Amino acid sequence: MATALIVGGDQIDGIKQVLGNYGITRINHWSGRKVGDGKKVIPHDTQLIVLVTDWISHNFMQKIKQSAAKNKVRIVYTPNGPAALQSRLERMGRMHPEKSAEAACRKTFTFISRSCLMRWLALLKTAVYRFIQHPT
């Protein structure tokens, strides 16, 4: 079960949906504006931190960054919105399974069969799931 921490933002349903597409099932959220948020400790099972940069202070962002580095947790910096998060996750090399499998097949083969695409999808979904479960 993969866990993510979203720091910042109020309307995070779209961000939760994007993370769910990557197999992240547990999501914690800190608004970053409450007085006690600066003293919170990143949960030990957190594998990814999403920093919504439009909604948190620079000092709070630095605290999260230092704590994440100490715990070896990946951080994705994104302004508010699921589309921005999706593009940043794609740039991190964690592309959406359907998009990356299709692109890989098109680059590799001039003629693509449906079975090729389905095999790539299955392999890619397994790889993304393993990456989320055991990041290197």
C-alpha positions as CSV (number, residue, x, y, z in Angstrom):
1,M,0.0,0.0,0.0
2,A,1.6,3.2,-1.2
3,T,1.3,6.4,0.9
4,A,1.7,10.1,-0.2
5,L,1.6,13.3,1.7
6,I,0.1,16.4,0.1
7,V,1.3,19.6,1.7
8,G,-0.7,22.8,0.9
9,G,-3.9,23.4,-1.0
10,D,-7.5,23.2,0.0
11,Q,-9.2,21.5,-2.9
12,I,-7.1,18.4,-3.4
13,D,-9.7,15.9,-4.8
14,G,-8.1,16.2,-8.3
15,I,-4.7,15.6,-6.9
16,K,-5.9,12.6,-5.0
17,Q,-7.4,11.2,-8.2
18,V,-4.1,11.6,-10.1
19,L,-2.2,9.9,-7.3
20,G,-4.8,7.1,-7.3
21,N,-4.0,6.5,-10.9
22,Y,-0.4,5.7,-9.9
23,G,-1.5,3.2,-7.3
24,I,-1.2,5.4,-4.2
25,T,-3.9,4.4,-1.9
26,R,-3.3,6.2,1.3
27,I,-3.1,10.0,1.2
28,N,-2.4,12.4,4.1
29,H,-3.0,16.1,3.8
30,W,-1.5,19.1,5.6
31,S,-2.9,22.5,4.7
32,G,0.4,24.2,5.7
33,R,-1.4,27.2,7.1
34,K,-2.2,25.9,10.6
35,V,0.1,26.9,13.4
36,G,0.9,23.3,14.3
37,D,1.7,22.2,10.8
38,G,5.3,23.4,11.1
39,K,5.9,21.0,14.0
40,K,4.4,17.9,12.3
41,V,6.6,14.9,11.5
42,I,6.4,13.2,8.1
43,P,4.8,9.8,8.6
44,H,7.3,7.0,8.4
45,D,5.4,5.1,5.7
46,T,5.3,8.2,3.3
47,Q,6.8,7.4,-0.1
48,L,6.0,10.6,-2.0
49,I,5.4,14.2,-0.9
50,V,3.4,16.6,-3.2
51,L,4.2,20.2,-2.3
52,V,1.5,22.5,-3.6
53,T,3.7,25.6,-3.9
54,D,1.0,28.2,-4.4
55,W,-0.4,27.6,-0.9
56,I,2.5,27.3,1.5
57,S,5.2,29.7,2.8
58,H,8.8,29.5,1.7
59,N,10.0,28.7,5.3
60,F,7.5,25.8,5.6
61,M,8.6,24.5,2.2
62,Q,12.2,24.5,3.4
63,K,11.3,22.5,6.5
64,I,9.5,19.9,4.5
65,K,12.3,19.7,2.0
66,Q,14.9,19.1,4.8
67,S,12.8,16.5,6.5
68,A,12.1,14.7,3.3
69,A,15.8,14.6,2.4
70,K,16.6,13.3,5.9
71,N,14.0,10.5,5.5
72,K,14.9,9.9,1.8
73,V,11.4,10.7,0.5
74,R,10.8,11.9,-3.0
75,I,9.2,15.4,-3.4
76,V,7.1,16.7,-6.3
77,Y,6.8,20.5,-6.5
78,T,3.6,21.6,-8.2
79,P,1.4,24.7,-8.3
80,N,-2.3,24.0,-7.5
81,G,-4.1,21.6,-9.8
82,P,-4.1,18.0,-10.9
83,A,-2.9,18.7,-14.5
84,A,0.3,20.3,-13.3
85,L,0.9,17.3,-11.0
86,Q,0.3,14.9,-13.8
87,S,2.9,16.6,-16.0
88,R,5.4,16.6,-13.3
89,L,5.0,12.9,-12.5
90,E,5.4,12.2,-16.2
91,R,8.7,14.2,-16.2
92,M,9.8,12.2,-13.2
93,G,9.6,9.1,-15.4
94,R,6.5,7.8,-13.9
95,M,4.3,8.1,-16.9
96,H,0.7,7.2,-17.0
97,P,0.6,3.5,-18.1
98,E,-1.6,3.9,-21.2
99,K,0.4,6.9,-22.6
100,S,3.8,5.4,-22.0
101,A,3.0,1.9,-23.3
102,E,1.5,3.3,-26.5
103,A,4.5,5.7,-27.0
104,A,6.9,2.8,-26.5
105,C,5.1,0.6,-29.0
106,R,5.0,3.3,-31.6
107,K,8.7,4.1,-31.3
108,T,9.6,0.4,-31.5
109,F,7.3,-0.9,-34.2
110,T,6.0,0.6,-37.4
111,F,3.0,-1.7,-37.2
112,I,1.5,-2.0,-33.8
113,S,-0.9,-4.8,-32.8
114,R,-3.4,-4.7,-30.0
115,S,-1.7,-7.6,-28.3
116,C,1.6,-5.7,-28.2
117,L,-0.1,-2.7,-26.6
118,M,-1.8,-4.9,-24.0
119,R,1.5,-6.6,-23.1
120,W,3.2,-3.2,-22.7
121,L,0.4,-2.0,-20.5
122,A,0.6,-5.1,-18.2
123,L,4.4,-4.8,-18.0
124,L,4.3,-1.1,-17.3
125,K,1.6,-1.3,-14.7
126,T,3.7,-3.9,-12.8
127,A,6.8,-1.7,-13.1
128,V,5.0,1.4,-11.8
129,Y,3.5,-0.5,-8.9
130,R,6.9,-2.0,-7.9
131,F,8.5,1.4,-8.2
132,I,5.9,3.0,-5.9
133,Q,6.2,0.1,-3.4
134,H,10.0,0.0,-3.4
135,P,11.6,3.3,-4.7
136,T,15.3,3.2,-5.3
